[in-house]
């Protein structure tokens, strides 16, 4: 598992104090939705393990869903890096639209 971090170069410049605080807030979470778009899937996997007495065989669907999520966002990140789009990992509020774009693109091919 590779933690995706947001570098200072990826953060936009602030125009005022309120915006500066928001930028700092976004960049300061180490294990949060800002740099882990699969946080919900990860937590569901952990919950399954806990509920099933850590019997990994009973949580296969949760693990598969988490892996699919990670693979998808890694593809998005690589694609954005190739295109020079910053930040490479989209902000949480932009991810739903990006998912729709990629899903629509996959249906066409």
C-alpha positions, 0 to 999 in steps of 0.5 A, spaced: 500 500 500 502 506 497 500 512 501 499 518 496 501 525 499 500 532 497 506 536 496 506 543 497 507 544 489 500 541 488 497 546 493 494 552 489 496 559 491 492 563 496 489 569 495 486 571 502 487 568 509 481 564 509 483 561 503 490 560 506 487 556 512 483 551 507 489 550 503 493 548 509 487 544 512 487 540 505 494 539 505 495 537 513 491 530 513 496 524 512 491 519 512 484 522 510 480 523 504 484 528 501 490 523 499 486 516 500 480 516 495 479 509 497 478 511 505 471 508 505 473 502 502 479 501 506 474 502 512 469 497 510 475 492 509 477 493 516 470 493 519 469 486 515 475 483 518 473 485 525 466 483 524 469 476 522 474 475 527 480 476 522 478 471 517 480 474 511 476 468 507 470 471 509 472 478 507 474 477 499 469 482 496 471 487 501 478 486 499 476 486 491 472 492 492 478 496 495 483 493 490 479 496 484 478 503 488 485 503 488 487 501 481 482 506 479 485 512 482 492 510 481 490 510 473 487 517 474 493 519 478 498 516 472 493 519 467 493 526 470 501 526 471 502 524 464 497 530 462 501 535 467 494 536 471 495 538 478 494 536 483 495 529 480 490 526 485 484 530 484 480 534 490 475 530 494 469 534 491 472 533 484 472 526 484 465 524 483 465 528 476 472 525 474 469 518 476 463 519 471 468 522 466 472 516 466 466 511 466 463 514 460 470 514 457 470 506 458 464 505 455 466 508 449 472 504 448 
